[in-house]
Amino acid sequence: MSPPPPFGAILAGGRNVRYGGPKALASVAGARIIDRVMRALRAVTPDLVLIANDATAYASLGLPTRPDVRPGLGALGGIYTALLWAREAGRPGILVVACDMPFLDARLLGRLAEGAARGADVVVPESGGPRGVEPLCAYYSTRCIAAIEQQLERDDVHVIGFYDDVVVECVPIAEVRAYGDPQMLFLNVNTPEERERAEALARE
């Protein structure tokens, strides 16, 4: 009997201050960003959940939704909440994505899930960005929960602050590029200007 699939966990966060409203509900190329995110995730796992502190804004999606169990921890709090939910549901982990990434590639998400099957606690793509990896497009095993709790005891809320304490598999940037330009794959729409940029990229 095969193990249950991971949750596809969408992090919708909090206040959307820079956008002025729920950015995930904005459209790119005629489809809401969050619908594009959900489509990519559903190609890999059937069971999607939403971590959002403003559940009413996303009620139309019909997704099971929970707020952060420990508010004020940023993206790490969303990952932690989704992992606790997965453990409670008997799932091995979560395939986590940010709600504002319009160009996620389902093939890359599938590659992350494959790495999880080989026993890694975290499977994360290299990004070429400031952190070197993209922690909000990654797989996390429920085995990460203890390491995150130890990190929180140190008052450290960096989203990759627990990576040194778990088994991490990085997908090399050269492999990531097989699925698309990392700057486009991991583009976040945080402002109206970034939405316009995403619209232009979609037209190209």
Salt bridges, closest charged atoms under 4 A:
ASP35 OD2 - ARG32 NE 2.83
ASP47 OD2 - ARG91 NH1 2.85
GLU88 OE2 - ARG66 NH2 2.80
ASP100 OD2 - LYS23 NZ 2.99
ASP105 OD2 - ARG107 NH2 2.90
ASP121 OD1 - ARG143 NE 2.55
ASP156 OD1 - HIS158 ND1 2.76
GLU169 OE2 - ARG111 NH2 2.87
GLU169 OE2 - ARG118 NH2 2.87
GLU175 OE2 - ARG111 NE 2.61
GLU199 OE1 - ARG195 NH1 2.98
